[in-house]
């Protein structure tokens, strides 16, 4: 009876890694990359929304601080 020799660990691992990179390359070919103007536009929107939320949170923090200061002055 003939013995079937198993591949060694390095060959099995290299085959798995190689298959993974081939799959990744084929998936990256399907990606639709944005144009530069889309990247700039989306970045500006993110920055604007971040600034608006920072102002809202800052305003809330300021008003909460005033409220707590007022309550402490009434108690003390």
PyMOL Python script that loads the backbone (N, CA, C, O; Angstrom):
from pymol import cmd

cmd.read_pdbstr("""\
ATOM      1  N   UNK A   1       0.836  -1.168   0.000  1.00  0.00           N
ATOM      2  CA  UNK A   1       0.000   0.000   0.000  1.00  0.00           C
ATOM      3  C   UNK A   1       0.890   1.244   0.000  1.00  0.00           C
ATOM      4  O   UNK A   1       1.824   1.352   0.795  1.00  0.00           O
ATOM      5  N   UNK A   2       0.592   2.163  -0.888  1.00  0.00           N
ATOM      6  CA  UNK A   2       1.415   3.371  -1.015  1.00  0.00           C
ATOM      7  C   UNK A   2       0.987   4.411   0.010  1.00  0.00           C
ATOM      8  O   UNK A   2      -0.199   4.646   0.242  1.00  0.00           O
ATOM      9  N   UNK A   3       1.986   5.013   0.604  1.00  0.00           N
ATOM     10  CA  UNK A   3       1.702   6.069   1.580  1.00  0.00           C
ATOM     11  C   UNK A   3       1.599   7.416   0.868  1.00  0.00           C
ATOM     12  O   UNK A   3       2.372   7.718  -0.041  1.00  0.00           O
ATOM     13  N   UNK A   4       0.633   8.212   1.299  1.00  0.00           N
ATOM     14  CA  UNK A   4       0.485   9.551   0.754  1.00  0.00           C
ATOM     15  C   UNK A   4       1.202  10.489   1.709  1.00  0.00           C
ATOM     16  O   UNK A   4       0.849  10.597   2.883  1.00  0.00           O
ATOM     17  N   UNK A   5       2.218  11.166   1.182  1.00  0.00           N
ATOM     18  CA  UNK A   5       2.995  12.058   2.030  1.00  0.00           C
ATOM     19  C   UNK A   5       2.280  13.389   2.165  1.00  0.00           C
ATOM     20  O   UNK A   5       1.877  14.001   1.176  1.00  0.00           O
ATOM     21  N   UNK A   6       2.127  13.827   3.415  1.00  0.00           N
ATOM     22  CA  UNK A   6       1.469  15.090   3.700  1.00  0.00           C
ATOM     23  C   UNK A   6       2.440  16.231   3.450  1.00  0.00           C
ATOM     24  O   UNK A   6       3.646  16.094   3.650  1.00  0.00           O
ATOM     25  N   UNK A   7       1.883  17.383   3.000  1.00  0.00           N
ATOM     26  CA  UNK A   7       2.726  18.566   2.844  1.00  0.00           C
ATOM     27  C   UNK A   7       3.185  19.018   4.219  1.00  0.00           C
ATOM     28  O   UNK A   7       2.490  18.824   5.216  1.00  0.00           O
ATOM     29  N   UNK A   8       4.360  19.619   4.257  1.00  0.00           N
ATOM     30  CA  UNK A   8       4.817  20.097   5.552  1.00  0.00           C
ATOM     31  C   UNK A   8       4.105  21.397   5.929  1.00  0.00           C
ATOM     32  O   UNK A   8       3.375  21.982   5.129  1.00  0.00           O
ATOM     33  N   UNK A   9       4.338  21.825   7.155  1.00  0.00           N
ATOM     34  CA  UNK A   9       3.633  22.983   7.708  1.00  0.00           C
ATOM     35  C   UNK A   9       3.872  24.238   6.865  1.00  0.00           C
ATOM     36  O   UNK A   9       2.939  24.998   6.606  1.00  0.00           O
ATOM     37  N   UNK A  10       5.120  24.456   6.437  1.00  0.00           N
ATOM     38  CA  UNK A  10       5.437  25.647   5.667  1.00  0.00           C
ATOM     39  C   UNK A  10       4.677  25.674   4.344  1.00  0.00           C
ATOM     40  O   UNK A  10       4.165  26.724   3.956  1.00  0.00           O
ATOM     41  N   UNK A  11       4.594  24.568   3.660  1.00  0.00           N
ATOM     42  CA  UNK A  11       3.884  24.516   2.377  1.00  0.00           C
ATOM     43  C   UNK A  11       2.393  24.765   2.566  1.00  0.00           C
ATOM     44  O   UNK A  11       1.777  25.478   1.773  1.00  0.00           O
ATOM     45  N   UNK A  12       1.806  24.180   3.616  1.00  0.00           N
ATOM     46  CA  UNK A  12       0.378  24.405   3.878  1.00  0.00           C
ATOM     47  C   UNK A  12       0.115  25.869   4.228  1.00  0.00           C
ATOM     48  O   UNK A  12      -0.841  26.475   3.744  1.00  0.00           O
ATOM     49  N   UNK A  13       0.978  26.423   5.077  1.00  0.00           N
ATOM     50  CA  UNK A  13       0.799  27.817   5.491  1.00  0.00           C
ATOM     51  C   UNK A  13       0.974  28.755   4.311  1.00  0.00           C
ATOM     52  O   UNK A  13       0.186  29.683   4.126  1.00  0.00           O
ATOM     53  N   UNK A  14       2.005  28.515   3.514  1.00  0.00           N
ATOM     54  CA  UNK A  14       2.244  29.381   2.358  1.00  0.00           C
ATOM     55  C   UNK A  14       1.078  29.289   1.373  1.00  0.00           C
ATOM     56  O   UNK A  14       0.708  30.299   0.774  1.00  0.00           O
ATOM     57  N   UNK A  15       0.502  28.125   1.194  1.00  0.00           N
ATOM     58  CA  UNK A  15      -0.641  27.965   0.291  1.00  0.00           C
ATOM     59  C   UNK A  15      -1.836  28.768   0.805  1.00  0.00           C
ATOM     60  O   UNK A  15      -2.551  29.394   0.022  1.00  0.00           O
ATOM     61  N   UNK A  16      -2.054  28.749   2.132  1.00  0.00           N
ATOM     62  CA  UNK A  16      -3.168  29.509   2.705  1.00  0.00           C
ATOM     63  C   UNK A  16      -2.950  31.009   2.547  1.00  0.00           C
ATOM     64  O   UNK A  16      -3.866  31.742   2.173  1.00  0.00           O
ATOM     65  N   UNK A  17      -1.735  31.457   2.834  1.00  0.00           N
ATOM     66  CA  UNK A  17      -1.429  32.892   2.723  1.00  0.00           C
ATOM     67  C   UNK A  17      -1.541  33.338   1.272  1.00  0.00           C
ATOM     68  O   UNK A  17      -2.087  34.403   0.984  1.00  0.00           O
ATOM     69  N   UNK A  18      -1.035  32.538   0.378  1.00  0.00           N
ATOM     70  CA  UNK A  18      -1.099  32.865  -1.044  1.00  0.00           C
ATOM     71  C   UNK A  18      -2.545  32.955  -1.524  1.00  0.00           C
ATOM     72  O   UNK A  18      -2.900  33.859  -2.280  1.00  0.00           O
ATOM     73  N   UNK A  19      -3.380  32.011  -1.078  1.00  0.00           N
ATOM     74  CA  UNK A  19      -4.797  32.031  -1.454  1.00  0.00           C
ATOM     75  C   UNK A  19      -5.478  33.278  -0.899  1.00  0.00           C
ATOM     76  O   UNK A  19      -6.308  33.886  -1.576  1.00  0.00           O
ATOM     77  N   UNK A  20      -5.130  33.663   0.334  1.00  0.00           N
ATOM     78  CA  UNK A  20      -5.728  34.852   0.942  1.00  0.00           C
ATOM     79  C   UNK A  20      -5.377  36.111   0.147  1.00  0.00           C
ATOM     80  O   UNK A  20      -6.244  36.949  -0.100  1.00  0.00           O
ATOM     81  N   UNK A  21      -4.101  36.247  -0.257  1.00  0.00           N
ATOM     82  CA  UNK A  21      -3.699  37.428  -1.029  1.00  0.00           C
ATOM     83  C   UNK A  21      -4.362  37.459  -2.404  1.00  0.00           C
ATOM     84  O   UNK A  21      -4.726  38.531  -2.886  1.00  0.00           O
ATOM     85  N   UNK A  22      -4.523  36.301  -3.041  1.00  0.00           N
ATOM     86  CA  UNK A  22      -5.211  36.266  -4.334  1.00  0.00           C
ATOM     87  C   UNK A  22      -6.661  36.707  -4.180  1.00  0.00           C
ATOM     88  O   UNK A  22      -7.179  37.454  -5.010  1.00  0.00           O
ATOM     89  N   UNK A  23      -7.319  36.241  -3.110  1.00  0.00           N
ATOM     90  CA  UNK A  23      -8.697  36.653  -2.857  1.00  0.00           C
ATOM     91  C   UNK A  23      -8.799  38.143  -2.567  1.00  0.00           C
ATOM     92  O   UNK A  23      -9.715  38.816  -3.040  1.00  0.00           O
ATOM     93  N   UNK A  24      -7.838  38.662  -1.774  1.00  0.00           N
ATOM     94  CA  UNK A  24      -7.843  40.086  -1.455  1.00  0.00           C
ATOM     95  C   UNK A  24      -7.651  40.922  -2.727  1.00  0.00           C
ATOM     96  O   UNK A  24      -8.312  41.945  -2.904  1.00  0.00           O
ATOM     97  N   UNK A  25      -6.756  40.490  -3.597  1.00  0.00           N
ATOM     98  CA  UNK A  25      -6.504  41.227  -4.843  1.00  0.00           C
ATOM     99  C   UNK A  25      -7.756  41.247  -5.715  1.00  0.00           C
ATOM    100  O   UNK A  25      -8.080  42.274  -6.311  1.00  0.00           O
ATOM    101  N   UNK A  26      -8.458  40.124  -5.794  1.00  0.00           N
ATOM    102  CA  UNK A  26      -9.669  40.087  -6.629  1.00  0.00           C
ATOM    103  C   UNK A  26     -10.770  40.962  -6.029  1.00  0.00           C
ATOM    104  O   UNK A  26     -11.535  41.578  -6.770  1.00  0.00           O
ATOM    105  N   UNK A  27     -10.861  41.026  -4.697  1.00  0.00           N
ATOM    106  CA  UNK A  27     -11.866  41.888  -4.062  1.00  0.00           C
ATOM    107  C   UNK A  27     -11.526  43.359  -4.247  1.00  0.00           C
ATOM    108  O   UNK A  27     -12.423  44.178  -4.449  1.00  0.00           O
ATOM    109  N   UNK A  28     -10.246  43.706  -4.182  1.00  0.00           N
ATOM    110  CA  UNK A  28      -9.856  45.105  -4.357  1.00  0.00           C
ATOM    111  C   UNK A  28     -10.124  45.606  -5.781  1.00  0.00           C
ATOM    112  O   UNK A  28     -10.296  46.806  -5.994  1.00  0.00           O
ATOM    113  N   UNK A  29     -10.158  44.702  -6.737  1.00  0.00           N
ATOM    114  CA  UNK A  29     -10.486  45.108  -8.100  1.00  0.00           C
ATOM    115  C   UNK A  29     -11.946  45.525  -8.224  1.00  0.00           C
ATOM    116  O   UNK A  29     -12.308  46.254  -9.147  1.00  0.00           O
ATOM    117  N   UNK A  30     -12.788  45.064  -7.293  1.00  0.00           N
ATOM    118  CA  UNK A  30     -14.216  45.387  -7.333  1.00  0.00           C
ATOM    119  C   UNK A  30     -14.536  46.716  -6.662  1.00  0.00           C
ATOM    120  O   UNK A  30     -15.641  47.236  -6.813  1.00  0.00           O
ATOM    121  N   UNK A  31     -13.580  47.270  -5.922  1.00  0.00           N
ATOM    122  CA  UNK A  31     -13.818  48.504  -5.168  1.00  0.00           C
ATOM    123  C   UNK A  31     -13.933  49.687  -6.121  1.00  0.00           C
ATOM    124  O   UNK A  31     -13.141  49.828  -7.052  1.00  0.00           O
ATOM    125  N   UNK A  32     -14.931  50.537  -5.876  1.00  0.00           N
ATOM    126  CA  UNK A  32     -15.078  51.762  -6.644  1.00  0.00           C
ATOM    127  C   UNK A  32     -14.509  52.887  -5.780  1.00  0.00           C
ATOM    128  O   UNK A  32     -15.130  53.300  -4.801  1.00  0.00           O
ATOM    129  N   UNK A  33     -13.332  53.374  -6.146  1.00  0.00           N
ATOM    130  CA  UNK A  33     -12.652  54.386  -5.352  1.00  0.00           C
ATOM    131  C   UNK A  33     -13.259  55.756  -5.631  1.00  0.00           C
ATOM    132  O   UNK A  33     -13.603  56.057  -6.774  1.00  0.00           O
ATOM    133  N   UNK A  34     -13.396  56.595  -4.594  1.00  0.00           N
ATOM    134  CA  UNK A  34     -13.978  57.922  -4.797  1.00  0.00           C
ATOM    135  C   UNK A  34     -13.001  58.839  -5.522  1.00  0.00           C
ATOM    136  O   UNK A  34     -11.785  58.656  -5.480  1.00  0.00           O
ATOM    137  N   UNK A  35     -13.586  59.839  -6.192  1.00  0.00           N
ATOM    138  CA  UNK A  35     -12.745  60.836  -6.852  1.00  0.00           C
ATOM    139  C   UNK A  35     -12.211  61.794  -5.797  1.00  0.00           C
ATOM    140  O   UNK A  35     -12.678  61.803  -4.658  1.00  0.00           O
ATOM    141  N   UNK A  36     -11.219  62.606  -6.189  1.00  0.00           N
ATOM    142  CA  UNK A  36     -10.623  63.550  -5.250  1.00  0.00           C
ATOM    143  C   UNK A  36     -11.663  64.564  -4.766  1.00  0.00           C
ATOM    144  O   UNK A  36     -11.664  64.931  -3.591  1.00  0.00           O
ATOM    145  N   UNK A  37     -12.534  65.012  -5.646  1.00  0.00           N
ATOM    146  CA  UNK A  37     -13.544  65.994  -5.241  1.00  0.00           C
ATOM    147  C   UNK A  37     -14.525  65.378  -4.234  1.00  0.00           C
ATOM    148  O   UNK A  37     -14.983  66.070  -3.324  1.00  0.00           O
ATOM    149  N   UNK A  38     -14.853  64.094  -4.384  1.00  0.00           N
ATOM    150  CA  UNK A  38     -15.717  63.432  -3.418  1.00  0.00           C
ATOM    151  C   UNK A  38     -15.030  63.325  -2.054  1.00  0.00           C
ATOM    152  O   UNK A  38     -15.668  63.507  -1.017  1.00  0.00           O
ATOM    153  N   UNK A  39     -13.735  63.030  -2.061  1.00  0.00           N
ATOM    154  CA  UNK A  39     -12.983  62.929  -0.809  1.00  0.00           C
ATOM    155  C   UNK A  39     -12.958  64.280  -0.104  1.00  0.00           C
ATOM    156  O   UNK A  39     -13.186  64.354   1.104  1.00  0.00           O
ATOM    157  N   UNK A  40     -12.684  65.342  -0.848  1.00  0.00           N
ATOM    158  CA  UNK A  40     -12.640  66.685  -0.257  1.00  0.00           C
ATOM    159  C   UNK A  40     -14.022  67.062   0.272  1.00  0.00           C
ATOM    160  O   UNK A  40     -14.137  67.564   1.390  1.00  0.00           O
ATOM    161  N   UNK A  41     -15.057  66.829  -0.506  1.00  0.00           N
ATOM    162  CA  UNK A  41     -16.418  67.166  -0.109  1.00  0.00           C
ATOM    163  C   UNK A  41     -16.822  66.416   1.169  1.00  0.00           C
ATOM    164  O   UNK A  41     -17.349  67.021   2.103  1.00  0.00           O
ATOM    165  N   UNK A  42     -16.580  65.124   1.209  1.00  0.00           N
ATOM    166  CA  UNK A  42     -16.930  64.332   2.384  1.00  0.00           C
ATOM    167  C   UNK A  42     -16.119  64.750   3.605  1.00  0.00           C
ATOM    168  O   UNK A  42     -16.639  64.763   4.721  1.00  0.00           O
ATOM    169  N   UNK A  43     -14.851  65.089   3.403  1.00  0.00           N
ATOM    170  CA  UNK A  43     -14.013  65.539   4.520  1.00  0.00           C
ATOM    171  C   UNK A  43     -14.523  66.859   5.082  1.00  0.00           C
ATOM    172  O   UNK A  43     -14.560  67.044   6.298  1.00  0.00           O
ATOM    173  N   UNK A  44     -14.913  67.769   4.213  1.00  0.00           N
ATOM    174  CA  UNK A  44     -15.448  69.053   4.686  1.00  0.00           C
ATOM    175  C   UNK A  44     -16.752  68.859   5.455  1.00  0.00           C
ATOM    176  O   UNK A  44     -16.993  69.540   6.452  1.00  0.00           O
ATOM    177  N   UNK A  45     -17.587  67.939   4.998  1.00  0.00           N
ATOM    178  CA  UNK A  45     -18.841  67.660   5.709  1.00  0.00           C
ATOM    179  C   UNK A  45     -18.544  67.107   7.104  1.00  0.00           C
ATOM    180  O   UNK A  45     -19.182  67.508   8.077  1.00  0.00           O
ATOM    181  N   UNK A  46     -17.587  66.195   7.203  1.00  0.00           N
ATOM    182  CA  UNK A  46     -17.230  65.613   8.498  1.00  0.00           C
ATOM    183  C   UNK A  46     -16.687  66.690   9.436  1.00  0.00           C
ATOM    184  O   UNK A  46     -17.041  66.724  10.615  1.00  0.00           O
ATOM    185  N   UNK A  47     -15.838  67.561   8.921  1.00  0.00           N
ATOM    186  CA  UNK A  47     -15.275  68.633   9.748  1.00  0.00           C
ATOM    187  C   UNK A  47     -16.382  69.571  10.212  1.00  0.00           C
ATOM    188  O   UNK A  47     -16.419  69.944  11.385  1.00  0.00           O
ATOM    189  N   UNK A  48     -17.282  69.958   9.315  1.00  0.00           N
ATOM    190  CA  UNK A  48     -18.371  70.865   9.662  1.00  0.00           C
ATOM    191  C   UNK A  48     -19.288  70.262  10.727  1.00  0.00           C
ATOM    192  O   UNK A  48     -19.642  70.938  11.692  1.00  0.00           O
ATOM    193  N   UNK A  49     -19.671  69.003  10.558  1.00  0.00           N
ATOM    194  CA  UNK A  49     -20.547  68.346  11.531  1.00  0.00           C
ATOM    195  C   UNK A  49     -19.828  68.226  12.877  1.00  0.00           C
ATOM    196  O   UNK A  49     -20.452  68.399  13.924  1.00  0.00           O
ATOM    197  N   UNK A  50     -18.537  67.935  12.863  1.00  0.00           N
ATOM    198  CA  UNK A  50     -17.775  67.840  14.110  1.00  0.00           C
ATOM    199  C   UNK A  50     -17.740  69.174  14.835  1.00  0.00           C
ATOM    200  O   UNK A  50     -17.890  69.217  16.056  1.00  0.00           O
ATOM    201  N   UNK A  51     -17.544  70.273  14.098  1.00  0.00           N
ATOM    202  CA  UNK A  51     -17.516  71.598  14.717  1.00  0.00           C
ATOM    203  C   UNK A  51     -18.892  71.942  15.289  1.00  0.00           C
ATOM    204  O   UNK A  51     -18.983  72.463  16.400  1.00  0.00           O
ATOM    205  N   UNK A  52     -19.953  71.658  14.548  1.00  0.00           N
ATOM    206  CA  UNK A  52     -21.311  71.951  15.030  1.00  0.00           C
ATOM    207  C   UNK A  52     -21.591  71.184  16.326  1.00  0.00           C
ATOM    208  O   UNK A  52     -22.106  71.761  17.284  1.00  0.00           O
ATOM    209  N   UNK A  53     -21.259  69.899  16.362  1.00  0.00           N
ATOM    210  CA  UNK A  53     -21.493  69.120  17.573  1.00  0.00           C
ATOM    211  C   UNK A  53     -20.607  69.590  18.718  1.00  0.00           C
ATOM    212  O   UNK A  53     -21.035  69.562  19.872  1.00  0.00           O
ATOM    213  N   UNK A  54     -19.389  70.018  18.428  1.00  0.00           N
ATOM    214  CA  UNK A  54     -18.515  70.542  19.482  1.00  0.00           C
ATOM    215  C   UNK A  54     -19.114  71.797  20.090  1.00  0.00           C
ATOM    216  O   UNK A  54     -19.060  71.984  21.306  1.00  0.00           O
ATOM    217  N   UNK A  55     -19.690  72.663  19.253  1.00  0.00           N
ATOM    218  CA  UNK A  55     -20.330  73.873  19.762  1.00  0.00           C
ATOM    219  C   UNK A  55     -21.549  73.512  20.612  1.00  0.00           C
ATOM    220  O   UNK A  55     -21.747  74.086  21.683  1.00  0.00           O
ATOM    221  N   UNK A  56     -22.355  72.578  20.149  1.00  0.00           N
ATOM    222  CA  UNK A  56     -23.548  72.175  20.900  1.00  0.00           C
ATOM    223  C   UNK A  56     -23.153  71.587  22.253  1.00  0.00           C
ATOM    224  O   UNK A  56     -23.745  71.935  23.274  1.00  0.00           O
ATOM    225  N   UNK A  57     -22.165  70.705  22.268  1.00  0.00           N
ATOM    226  CA  UNK A  57     -21.727  70.094  23.523  1.00  0.00           C
ATOM    227  C   UNK A  57     -21.097  71.140  24.433  1.00  0.00           C
ATOM    228  O   UNK A  57     -21.318  71.119  25.644  1.00  0.00           O
ATOM    229  N   UNK A  58     -20.318  72.049  23.867  1.00  0.00           N
ATOM    230  CA  UNK A  58     -19.722  73.122  24.667  1.00  0.00           C
ATOM    231  C   UNK A  58     -20.780  74.018  25.279  1.00  0.00           C
ATOM    232  O   UNK A  58     -20.667  74.405  26.442  1.00  0.00           O
ATOM    233  N   UNK A  59     -21.805  74.353  24.513  1.00  0.00           N
ATOM    234  CA  UNK A  59     -22.902  75.178  25.017  1.00  0.00           C
ATOM    235  C   UNK A  59     -23.647  74.451  26.136  1.00  0.00           C
ATOM    236  O   UNK A  59     -23.959  75.049  27.166  1.00  0.00           O
ATOM    237  N   UNK A  60     -23.928  73.188  25.939  1.00  0.00           N
ATOM    238  CA  UNK A  60     -24.587  72.403  26.978  1.00  0.00           C
ATOM    239  C   UNK A  60     -23.740  72.352  28.247  1.00  0.00           C
ATOM    240  O   UNK A  60     -24.267  72.482  29.351  1.00  0.00           O
ATOM    241  N   UNK A  61     -22.437  72.165  28.094  1.00  0.00           N
ATOM    242  CA  UNK A  61     -21.535  72.102  29.239  1.00  0.00           C
ATOM    243  C   UNK A  61     -21.517  73.439  29.984  1.00  0.00           C
ATOM    244  O   UNK A  61     -21.533  73.473  31.215  1.00  0.00           O
ATOM    245  N   UNK A  62     -21.485  74.525  29.235  1.00  0.00           N
ATOM    246  CA  UNK A  62     -21.485  75.856  29.844  1.00  0.00           C
ATOM    247  C   UNK A  62     -22.776  76.091  30.632  1.00  0.00           C
ATOM    248  O   UNK A  62     -22.741  76.566  31.767  1.00  0.00           O
ATOM    249  N   UNK A  63     -23.913  75.754  30.020  1.00  0.00           N
ATOM    250  CA  UNK A  63     -25.198  75.945  30.697  1.00  0.00           C
ATOM    251  C   UNK A  63     -25.336  75.028  31.911  1.00  0.00           C
ATOM    252  O   UNK A  63     -25.873  75.445  32.937  1.00  0.00           O
ATOM    253  N   UNK A  64     -24.865  73.798  31.811  1.00  0.00           N
ATOM    254  CA  UNK A  64     -24.909  72.888  32.954  1.00  0.00           C
ATOM    255  C   UNK A  64     -24.029  73.412  34.076  1.00  0.00           C
ATOM    256  O   UNK A  64     -24.388  73.314  35.250  1.00  0.00           O
ATOM    257  N   UNK A  65     -22.863  73.974  33.716  1.00  0.00           N
ATOM    258  CA  UNK A  65     -21.984  74.556  34.731  1.00  0.00           C
ATOM    259  C   UNK A  65     -22.632  75.730  35.434  1.00  0.00           C
ATOM    260  O   UNK A  65     -22.513  75.881  36.650  1.00  0.00           O
ATOM    261  N   UNK A  66     -23.329  76.574  34.656  1.00  0.00           N
ATOM    262  CA  UNK A  66     -24.045  77.699  35.263  1.00  0.00           C
ATOM    263  C   UNK A  66     -25.136  77.208  36.208  1.00  0.00           C
ATOM    264  O   UNK A  66     -25.327  77.759  37.292  1.00  0.00           O
ATOM    265  N   UNK A  67     -25.849  76.167  35.786  1.00  0.00           N
ATOM    266  CA  UNK A  67     -26.912  75.619  36.621  1.00  0.00           C
ATOM    267  C   UNK A  67     -26.372  75.043  37.921  1.00  0.00           C
ATOM    268  O   UNK A  67     -26.943  75.272  38.987  1.00  0.00           O
ATOM    269  N   UNK A  68     -25.288  74.307  37.841  1.00  0.00           N
ATOM    270  CA  UNK A  68     -24.709  73.721  39.049  1.00  0.00           C
ATOM    271  C   UNK A  68     -24.148  74.805  39.958  1.00  0.00           C
ATOM    272  O   UNK A  68     -24.301  74.736  41.178  1.00  0.00           O
ATOM    273  N   UNK A  69     -23.500  75.808  39.370  1.00  0.00           N
ATOM    274  CA  UNK A  69     -22.986  76.918  40.162  1.00  0.00           C
ATOM    275  C   UNK A  69     -24.136  77.656  40.866  1.00  0.00           C
ATOM    276  O   UNK A  69     -24.016  78.034  42.031  1.00  0.00           O
ATOM    277  N   UNK A  70     -25.229  77.852  40.160  1.00  0.00           N
ATOM    278  CA  UNK A  70     -26.396  78.493  40.761  1.00  0.00           C
ATOM    279  C   UNK A  70     -26.993  77.682  41.896  1.00  0.00           C
ATOM    280  O   UNK A  70     -27.371  78.231  42.931  1.00  0.00           O
ATOM    281  N   UNK A  71     -27.078  76.363  41.696  1.00  0.00           N
ATOM    282  CA  UNK A  71     -27.602  75.496  42.769  1.00  0.00           C
ATOM    283  C   UNK A  71     -26.672  75.499  43.978  1.00  0.00           C
ATOM    284  O   UNK A  71     -27.144  75.536  45.114  1.00  0.00           O
ATOM    285  N   UNK A  72     -25.387  75.461  43.759  1.00  0.00           N
ATOM    286  CA  UNK A  72     -24.443  75.470  44.878  1.00  0.00           C
ATOM    287  C   UNK A  72     -24.480  76.803  45.631  1.00  0.00           C
ATOM    288  O   UNK A  72     -24.318  76.844  46.850  1.00  0.00           O
ATOM    289  N   UNK A  73     -24.696  77.888  44.887  1.00  0.00           N
ATOM    290  CA  UNK A  73     -24.772  79.199  45.584  1.00  0.00           C
ATOM    291  C   UNK A  73     -26.050  79.286  46.403  1.00  0.00           C
ATOM    292  O   UNK A  73     -26.056  79.940  47.446  1.00  0.00           O
ATOM    293  N   UNK A  74     -27.150  78.641  45.962  1.00  0.00           N
ATOM    294  CA  UNK A  74     -28.373  78.631  46.740  1.00  0.00           C
ATOM    295  C   UNK A  74     -28.223  77.786  48.000  1.00  0.00           C
ATOM    296  O   UNK A  74     -28.735  78.149  49.059  1.00  0.00           O
ATOM    297  N   UNK A  75     -27.533  76.682  47.888  1.00  0.00           N
ATOM    298  CA  UNK A  75     -27.354  75.779  49.025  1.00  0.00           C
ATOM    299  C   UNK A  75     -26.353  76.375  50.013  1.00  0.00           C
ATOM    300  O   UNK A  75     -26.571  76.325  51.224  1.00  0.00           O
ATOM    301  N   UNK A  76     -25.253  76.940  49.498  1.00  0.00           N
ATOM    302  CA  UNK A  76     -24.176  77.442  50.373  1.00  0.00           C
ATOM    303  C   UNK A  76     -24.438  78.790  50.825  1.00  0.00           C
ATOM    304  O   UNK A  76     -23.636  79.360  51.565  1.00  0.00           O
TER     305      UNK A  76
END
""", "prot")
cmd.dss("prot")
cmd.show_as("cartoon", "prot")
cmd.util.cbc("prot")
cmd.orient("prot")
